[in-house]
């Protein structure tokens, strides 16, 4: 029973740390206090720490099978995670007036939106793909709850943020977003620079190396 209590505590903490800073008044106050870069850096570190706790708590919850542990499903995260890392790094590498991320120095150019031509929400898209891939590979009840909520959170978040941003930006939304998409298979225009690809591969390699030590399970099939 203790395992379920810890899992619930971690889940609630994760939801609160994402719901509260997302409120415009709170987010604006934090950006004023920390600066834009300081806010995103602190938010990213906090999110990763809470995410790590939640993943560990889900792994330690009592096992109740929901999806059969087929060997084929264990390949899915291994194939999808390089894309997840690429989306996350690409999203953080540019200015993004539409969603999370946006640590880039260059101002957003609506004629050359980069990764935003594929998705205005690269960080949320990365979270959604990460969740769906890991849901298939981890079919216990705690993991289905965990990854199902993440996938739903990311998908709904895209729609909610689009609606809020279009209301806040008014006519500027039409001008700035005309060459972007909420989520599509359209290729980025232009493609991210070489260092983004290298950083994505490095991030994937680090995650692959640390997975067994941190999570307690090898990601290799």
C-alpha positions, 0 to 999 in steps of 0.5 A: 500500500505504501508504494501506491501512496508514494506514487500518488504523492509523486503524481500530485506533485508533478501535476501541481508543478506544471499546473501552477506555473502555467497560470499566466499571473504566476508565470509572469511574476516568476519571469519578472523575478527570475528573468526569462532564461532563469525561469525556463532554466529553473522550471526545466530543472524542477520538472526533471527532478519531479519527473524522475521521482514520479517514474521511480515511484511508478516502478516501485508501485505494486504490479498489476498487469494491463498490457501484456509484456510482449518483447516487441513492445520493448523496441518502441521506446528505443526507436522513438526516443531519438525523435523525442530528444530531437524534438525537445532540443529543437524546441529549446534551441529557438525562440517560441512565442507559442509554447514552452521552451524557447531559449534561443537568441534569435528572434522568431521569424514567421517566414522561417519557423524551423521546428515550429512548422512541424509543431508549435509545441515541440516540448509537449510533442516530445512528452506525448511521444515519450509517454505513448512509447513507454506506455506500450513497453510498461503495461502495469497499472501504475505505468498505464496511469502515469504514461496515459496521463502524460500523453493526455496532458501533452495532447490537451496542453497543445490545444489549450495553449493554442487557444490561450495564445490566440486570445492573448496575441489577437491579430498577431496570432494569425500573422505569426502562426501562419506557417506553423502547425499544432502537430503535423508530419510536415518537415521543419522549415528550415531544418535545425542546425547540425549542433541540434542533431549532435546534442539530440544524439548526445542526450539520447546516449546519456539517457540510454546510459543512465536508464538502468542506473536511475530507473533500475531497468535496462532499456535494451530489449 
